[in-house]
Amino acid sequence: MVDGTELKLSPAATTTVIDRLERAGLVTRAQDPANRRRVLVAPTDAAREVAEDIFEPVGRAGAKALSQFDSEQLALILDFLRTALQVHRAQTDQLAARQ
């Protein structure tokens, strides 16, 4: 579950985004039975189909491209990506702390 604050949008902007997604048929909105002030937003089957149409070909192409590497090379690539992500997150945290 993602909290609205993670979007880094104001509550009004978040509502606008959800309204637009709902009008497009990509999400449904329902009251949280555990907290009447909270709204739960869920993707629709149409949203899942759109995501599949976009990301399935990307996944296939990625798997094909990575098939040229052996498991040792893939482990090194994965280590590099994890290290790069750690650096990125640390820098992002530093920038956020300045604000």
N, C-alpha and C positions, 0 to 999 in steps of 0.2 A: 504494500500500500504506500502510495506517495502522498505526502502532505503538500498542500497548496503552497507553502512557503518555499518548497524546493524548486518551484518554478521561477522564483525571483521576480514575481509579478505582484502587483497590488491585488487585493481581493476583487476589486471591480474589474481589473483586466483579466483576472483568472475566470471570473464569471462570463465575461464577453467571449473568451476563447471557448469555454464549455458550451455556451449558447450556440456559437457558430458550428461547433462539431456536432452538437445535437441536431441542429437544423439540417446539416448535411447527412444525417443518418449514421454517423460514425461512432457515437457514444449514446449511452442511456444514463439517466440521472435518477437516483432514488435516495430517499431519506435513510440515514443510518439508523437502524432500529435500536442501537445502543446509545446514540447521542443525537437527539432531535435537531441540534444545531449543525450537524455535519451532513454533507451530501456525499454520496458514493457515486463515482463515475466509472462506468465500465464500457469497454469496446463492444461494438456490435459485430455481428457476423460480417457485415459489409466492410467494416474496418479491418477485420482479420483477413478478408479476401484481398483488400488493397495492399496490406502489408505483405501477404504472400506473393502477390503479383510483382511487387517491387523487390523483395529480399530473397525470394527463392532463386531467381537467376543470378543474383549477386553471390549467393552461397555456392551455387554450382560452379560459377566462374572462379571463385576464390579457391574452392577445393581443387579444381583442375590446375590452377596456377601453383598451388602449394604442393601438388603431387610430384613436382620436380625435385623436392628436397627430401633427404632421408630423415629418419627420426632424430639423429644427432644434430643435424642442421636446424630442424624445427625447434628442438629444445633451446638452441642458442638464440634463435629468432624470438622465441617466447620470453627468454630471459631479458633480451634487449628491450622488448616491448613493455615488460613489467617494470624495468628500471626507468624507462622513459616516462611511463605513467606515474611512477612515484615522484620523479622530478617535477613533472607537470603539476601534480596535486600539491606538492610542497610550495611551488611558486604561486599557485592560485591561492593557497591559504595565506601566504605572505601578503599578497595583494589585497585580499579581503580584510586582513587584519589592519591595513592602513586606512581603510574607509570607516 
